[in-house]
Amino acid sequence: MTTAAIIGCGDISTVHFSAISSLAGVQLAAVCDTDPGRLEAASAAHGVPGYANYLDMLQEVRPDVVHVCTPHHLHASVAADCLERGVNVIVEKPLAHTLAEGKRLIEVAERSTAKIAVCFQNRYNATSQAMRKLLDDGGLGQVIGASATVMWHRDGDYYRSRPWRGTWAEGGGGLMMNQAIHTVDLLQWLVGDVAKVEGRASTRSLAGVIEVEDTAEFVAEHVGGARSVFYATLANAVNAPVTLDIVTEKATLSLRGDLTVTYADGRVDVIPERVVESGGRSYWGVSHELLIADFYSRLAEPGPFWINPAEAGKSLGIIKEIYAQSYPEMPGRVG
């Protein structure tokens, strides 16, 4: 039996609890949270001991896998402490709230014999997997360019309910770190590593409520020669579907929930996205459980998990470069 523990029993932990309960041969052994109310509720709901201090939990329970679902500023330090004790880790995005912490976790992960996964679960979406396969097969020719948008809505109550989200010190950023990072990750994963990026982050609708950005845009030059453009905002009236378009020599791939592939010869293919109840909010997507199940299935395999800290550091680097260009007078926002 593989034992698991969850550190951080807030909103996102819902999908982690659900995923663990669905896996044969995996048993939840403990939960941890610094908030007494959340800790008591999670411990009672799942019938496992609760800890306010995760180091005590690691020492006493010795779980095989820890799920880190804390606020951003604790991701890297908690994950590193687990890895240094030989405990496998699944950590929520972002990798870290600063570049320095991200680099430290990458170094710890490279030294550790334990495995670590970073939750970029949208790579497991049926549409993302189909796009990657089409591009890798080579039949579409060279990628010419790409574009992506994240047009979502968040109001003041969203930030007031979890004040850390709206701060540089604990969130590490706003829209780009908390919402749009998944799309930034898909863009660089599908089109290629980013060699150069220029952009701007700003606060357009939530000034006075948050100190971080709610709107951002950039143009990226990819290693393979393609150029991508990106726009994201939390000032939209609704949570519109994320868009991602990739133009190649022989087709255009357009993601709008489902994936539409329009070929130069006139053929059109539609690849539907999975529609399942994930136990979380709809905008979290449907693939957390797939990533988590895949991680557990690979625990005995040699080598790192494929979405590891070094891989997750790519999107963090892009975002922090945008912050560096947008707030040159405040280097602390970059970290």
C-alpha positions as CSV (number, residue, x, y, z in Angstrom):
1,M,0.0,0.0,0.0
2,T,1.3,3.5,-1.0
3,T,0.6,6.1,1.6
4,A,-0.2,9.7,0.8
5,A,-0.6,13.0,2.8
6,I,-1.9,16.4,1.8
7,I,-0.3,19.6,3.1
8,G,-2.7,22.5,2.6
9,C,-6.4,21.8,2.8
10,G,-7.8,24.8,1.0
11,D,-9.6,25.0,-2.3
12,I,-7.4,23.1,-4.7
13,S,-6.9,20.2,-2.2
14,T,-10.4,19.0,-3.3
15,V,-9.2,17.5,-6.5
16,H,-6.2,15.9,-4.7
17,F,-8.4,14.2,-2.1
18,S,-10.7,13.0,-4.9
19,A,-7.8,11.6,-6.9
20,I,-6.2,9.8,-4.0
21,S,-9.5,8.2,-3.1
22,S,-9.9,6.9,-6.7
23,L,-6.5,5.1,-6.8
24,A,-6.3,1.4,-6.0
25,G,-3.4,0.7,-3.7
26,V,-3.1,4.3,-2.4
27,Q,-4.3,5.3,1.0
28,L,-4.5,8.8,2.6
29,A,-2.6,8.7,5.8
30,A,-2.6,12.3,7.1
31,V,-3.5,15.9,6.4
32,C,-1.8,19.1,7.4
33,D,-2.9,22.8,7.6
34,T,-2.0,25.8,9.7
35,D,-5.6,26.9,9.8
36,P,-7.3,25.0,12.8
37,G,-10.7,25.1,11.2
38,R,-9.6,23.7,7.9
39,L,-7.4,21.1,9.6
40,E,-10.2,19.8,11.8
41,A,-12.7,19.6,8.9
42,A,-10.3,17.7,6.7
43,S,-9.2,15.3,9.4
44,A,-12.8,14.5,10.3
45,A,-14.0,14.2,6.7
46,H,-11.2,11.8,5.8
47,G,-10.7,9.9,9.1
48,V,-7.0,10.6,9.3
49,P,-4.8,12.4,11.8
50,G,-4.2,16.1,11.3
51,Y,-1.1,18.1,11.8
52,A,-0.4,21.8,12.1
53,N,3.3,21.3,11.4
54,Y,4.3,19.4,8.3
55,L,7.7,18.4,9.6
56,D,6.1,16.7,12.5
57,M,3.8,14.9,10.1
58,L,6.7,13.8,7.9
59,Q,8.5,12.4,11.0
60,E,5.6,10.6,12.5
61,V,3.6,9.4,9.5
62,R,6.4,9.0,7.0
63,P,4.1,9.1,3.9
64,D,5.3,7.8,0.6
65,V,3.9,10.8,-1.3
66,V,3.0,14.3,-0.2
67,H,0.7,16.6,-2.1
68,V,1.7,20.2,-1.6
69,C,-1.5,22.4,-1.9
70,T,-0.3,25.4,0.1
71,P,-0.2,29.1,-0.9
72,H,2.5,29.8,-3.5
73,H,5.2,31.1,-1.2
74,L,5.4,27.7,0.6
75,H,5.5,25.5,-2.5
76,A,9.3,25.3,-3.0
77,S,10.3,25.2,0.7
78,V,7.8,22.5,1.7
79,A,8.5,20.4,-1.5
80,A,12.3,20.7,-0.8
81,D,11.9,19.6,2.8
82,C,10.0,16.5,1.6
83,L,12.5,15.6,-1.1
84,E,15.4,16.0,1.3
85,R,13.7,13.4,3.5
86,G,13.2,11.0,0.6
87,V,9.5,11.7,0.2
88,N,7.9,11.9,-3.2
89,V,6.1,15.1,-4.0
90,I,3.2,16.4,-6.1
91,V,3.2,20.1,-5.9
92,E,0.7,22.6,-7.2
93,K,1.7,25.2,-9.7
94,P,3.6,27.5,-9.7
95,L,6.9,25.9,-9.0
96,A,7.8,28.7,-6.6
97,H,6.8,32.3,-5.9
98,T,10.3,33.6,-6.8
99,L,13.1,32.6,-9.3
100,A,15.5,32.0,-6.4
101,E,13.2,29.6,-4.7
102,G,12.4,27.9,-8.0
103,K,16.1,27.4,-8.7
104,R,16.7,26.0,-5.2
105,L,13.9,23.4,-5.7
106,I,15.3,22.5,-9.1
107,E,18.7,21.8,-7.5
108,V,17.2,19.8,-4.6
109,A,15.1,17.7,-7.1
110,E,18.2,16.9,-9.2
111,R,20.0,15.7,-6.1
112,S,17.1,13.7,-4.6
113,T,16.3,10.1,-5.2
114,A,12.6,10.9,-4.7
115,K,10.3,11.9,-7.5
116,I,8.5,15.2,-7.9
117,A,5.7,16.4,-10.2
118,V,4.4,19.9,-10.8
119,C,0.7,20.2,-11.5
120,F,0.5,21.4,-15.1
121,Q,-2.4,19.0,-15.6
122,N,-3.6,20.7,-18.8
123,R,-0.8,18.9,-20.6
124,Y,-3.0,15.7,-20.0
125,N,-6.1,17.2,-21.7
126,A,-7.2,15.2,-24.7
127,T,-6.8,18.3,-26.8
128,S,-3.3,19.1,-25.6
129,Q,-2.2,15.6,-26.1
130,A,-3.7,15.6,-29.7
131,M,-1.9,18.9,-30.5
132,R,1.4,17.6,-29.3
133,K,1.1,14.4,-31.3
134,L,0.1,16.2,-34.5
135,L,3.1,18.5,-34.1
136,D,5.5,15.8,-33.2
137,D,4.5,13.5,-36.1
138,G,5.8,16.1,-38.5
139,G,3.0,15.9,-41.1
140,L,1.9,19.5,-40.4
141,G,5.3,21.0,-41.4
142,Q,7.0,23.8,-39.6
143,V,5.2,25.8,-36.9
144,I,4.9,29.4,-38.1
145,G,3.3,31.1,-35.1
146,A,0.8,30.9,-32.3
147,S,-1.5,32.9,-30.2
148,A,-3.3,32.4,-26.9
149,T,-5.8,34.3,-24.7
150,V,-7.1,33.9,-21.2
151,M,-10.2,36.1,-20.7
152,W,-11.4,35.5,-17.2
153,H,-13.2,37.3,-14.4
154,R,-12.2,37.7,-10.8
155,D,-13.7,40.2,-8.3
156,G,-12.6,41.6,-5.0
157,D,-14.3,38.9,-3.0
158,Y,-12.1,36.2,-4.7
159,Y,-9.0,38.0,-3.3
160,R,-10.5,39.0,0.1
161,S,-11.4,35.3,0.8
162,R,-7.7,34.3,0.4
163,P,-5.7,37.5,0.9
164,W,-2.3,35.9,0.0
165,R,-3.5,35.7,-3.7
166,G,-3.3,39.4,-4.1
167,T,0.3,39.9,-2.8
168,W,3.8,39.7,-4.2
169,A,5.2,38.3,-1.0
170,E,2.9,35.3,-0.9
171,G,1.4,35.0,-4.3
172,G,4.5,35.9,-6.2
173,G,2.3,37.6,-8.7
174,G,-1.3,37.7,-9.8
175,L,-3.0,36.7,-13.0
176,M,0.1,35.3,-14.6
177,M,1.1,33.1,-11.6
178,N,-2.3,32.0,-10.5
179,Q,-4.5,31.7,-13.6
180,A,-2.7,32.2,-16.9
181,I,0.4,30.1,-16.1
182,H,-1.3,27.0,-17.4
183,T,-1.7,28.5,-20.8
184,V,1.8,30.0,-20.8
185,D,3.1,26.4,-20.0
186,L,1.1,24.9,-22.9
187,L,2.3,27.6,-25.3
188,Q,6.0,26.9,-24.6
189,W,5.5,23.2,-24.4
190,L,3.7,23.0,-27.8
191,V,5.6,25.6,-29.8
192,G,9.0,25.3,-28.2
193,D,11.3,26.9,-25.6
194,V,11.2,30.6,-25.5
195,A,14.4,32.4,-26.5
196,K,13.1,35.9,-26.0
197,V,10.0,37.5,-24.6
198,E,8.8,41.1,-24.4
199,G,5.6,42.1,-22.6
200,R,3.8,44.1,-20.0
201,A,1.8,43.3,-16.8
202,S,-0.5,45.8,-15.2
203,T,-3.5,46.3,-12.9
204,R,-6.5,47.5,-14.8
205,S,-9.6,46.5,-12.8
206,L,-8.6,45.5,-9.3
207,A,-6.4,48.4,-8.2
208,G,-7.0,49.1,-4.5
209,V,-7.9,45.4,-4.0
210,I,-4.7,43.7,-5.0
211,E,-1.1,44.8,-5.4
212,V,-0.3,42.3,-8.2
213,E,-1.3,42.3,-11.9
214,D,-4.7,41.5,-13.3
215,T,-3.8,41.9,-17.0
216,A,-0.8,41.0,-19.1
217,E,0.4,40.6,-22.7
218,F,3.6,39.4,-24.4
219,V,5.3,38.5,-27.7
220,A,7.6,35.5,-27.5
221,E,10.3,34.3,-30.0
222,H,10.7,30.5,-29.8
223,V,13.9,28.6,-30.3
224,G,12.5,27.0,-33.5
225,G,11.9,30.4,-35.1
226,A,8.1,30.7,-34.4
227,R,6.6,33.7,-32.8
228,S,3.7,33.6,-30.4
229,V,1.5,36.4,-29.0
230,F,-0.4,36.2,-25.7
231,Y,-3.0,38.2,-23.9
232,A,-4.7,37.6,-20.5
233,T,-7.0,39.5,-18.2
234,L,-9.2,39.1,-15.2
235,A,-11.2,42.2,-16.2
236,N,-13.5,40.2,-18.5
237,A,-17.2,40.0,-17.7
238,V,-17.1,36.2,-17.6
239,N,-14.7,33.2,-17.6
240,A,-14.5,32.8,-21.4
241,P,-12.9,29.7,-22.9
242,V,-9.1,29.7,-23.1
243,T,-8.0,30.0,-26.7
244,L,-4.8,28.6,-28.2
245,D,-4.1,28.7,-32.0
246,I,-1.1,27.2,-33.7
247,V,-0.4,27.9,-37.3
248,T,1.8,25.5,-39.2
249,E,2.7,25.2,-42.9
250,K,-0.1,22.7,-43.6
251,A,-2.8,23.3,-41.0
252,T,-4.1,25.5,-38.2
253,L,-4.9,24.1,-34.8
254,S,-7.5,26.0,-32.9
255,L,-8.4,25.2,-29.3
256,R,-11.8,26.4,-28.0
257,G,-12.7,23.8,-25.5
258,D,-12.5,21.2,-28.3
259,L,-9.7,21.2,-30.8
260,T,-10.4,22.0,-34.5
261,V,-7.7,21.1,-37.0
262,T,-8.2,22.9,-40.3
263,Y,-5.9,21.5,-43.0
264,A,-4.6,23.5,-46.0
265,D,-6.4,21.0,-48.4
266,G,-9.8,21.9,-46.8
267,R,-10.2,18.9,-44.4
268,V,-11.4,19.7,-40.9
269,D,-11.0,17.4,-37.9
270,V,-12.5,18.0,-34.5
271,I,-11.0,16.4,-31.4
272,P,-13.4,16.7,-28.4
273,E,-12.1,17.4,-24.9
274,R,-13.1,15.0,-22.1
275,V,-16.1,16.1,-20.1
276,V,-16.0,14.5,-16.6
277,E,-16.7,15.7,-13.1
278,S,-13.4,16.4,-11.5
279,G,-14.7,17.4,-8.1
280,G,-13.3,20.9,-8.4
281,R,-14.1,24.1,-10.2
282,S,-14.8,23.9,-13.9
283,Y,-11.8,26.2,-14.8
284,W,-9.4,23.8,-13.1
285,G,-10.0,21.5,-16.1
286,V,-10.5,17.7,-16.0
287,S,-7.0,16.3,-15.9
288,H,-5.7,16.6,-12.4
289,E,-6.7,13.0,-11.7
290,L,-4.8,11.8,-14.8
291,L,-1.6,13.6,-13.8
292,I,-1.8,12.3,-10.3
293,A,-2.6,8.7,-11.4
294,D,0.3,8.8,-13.9
295,F,2.7,10.0,-11.2
296,Y,1.8,7.2,-8.8
297,S,2.1,4.6,-11.6
298,R,5.7,5.8,-12.3
299,L,7.0,5.8,-8.8
300,A,9.1,2.7,-9.3
301,E,10.5,3.8,-12.6
302,P,14.0,5.2,-12.8
303,G,14.6,8.9,-13.6
304,P,12.6,12.0,-13.0
305,F,8.9,12.5,-13.7
306,W,8.3,14.3,-17.0
307,I,6.7,17.5,-15.6
308,N,9.5,18.1,-13.0
309,P,10.8,21.3,-11.5
310,A,13.3,22.0,-14.3
311,E,10.4,21.7,-16.8
312,A,8.1,23.8,-14.7
313,G,10.8,26.4,-14.3
314,K,10.3,27.4,-18.0
315,S,6.9,29.0,-17.5
316,L,8.1,30.6,-14.2
317,G,11.0,32.2,-16.0
318,I,8.8,33.6,-18.8
319,I,6.4,35.2,-16.2
320,K,9.2,36.6,-14.1
321,E,10.8,38.2,-17.2
322,I,7.5,39.9,-17.9
323,Y,7.5,41.2,-14.3
324,A,11.1,42.4,-14.6
325,Q,10.2,44.4,-17.7
326,S,7.0,45.8,-16.2
327,Y,8.3,46.7,-12.7
328,P,12.0,47.6,-13.2
329,E,11.9,49.9,-10.1
330,M,10.8,47.0,-7.9
331,P,13.2,44.0,-8.5
332,G,11.7,42.3,-5.5
333,R,8.7,41.4,-7.5
334,V,10.9,39.2,-9.7
335,G,12.8,37.4,-7.0
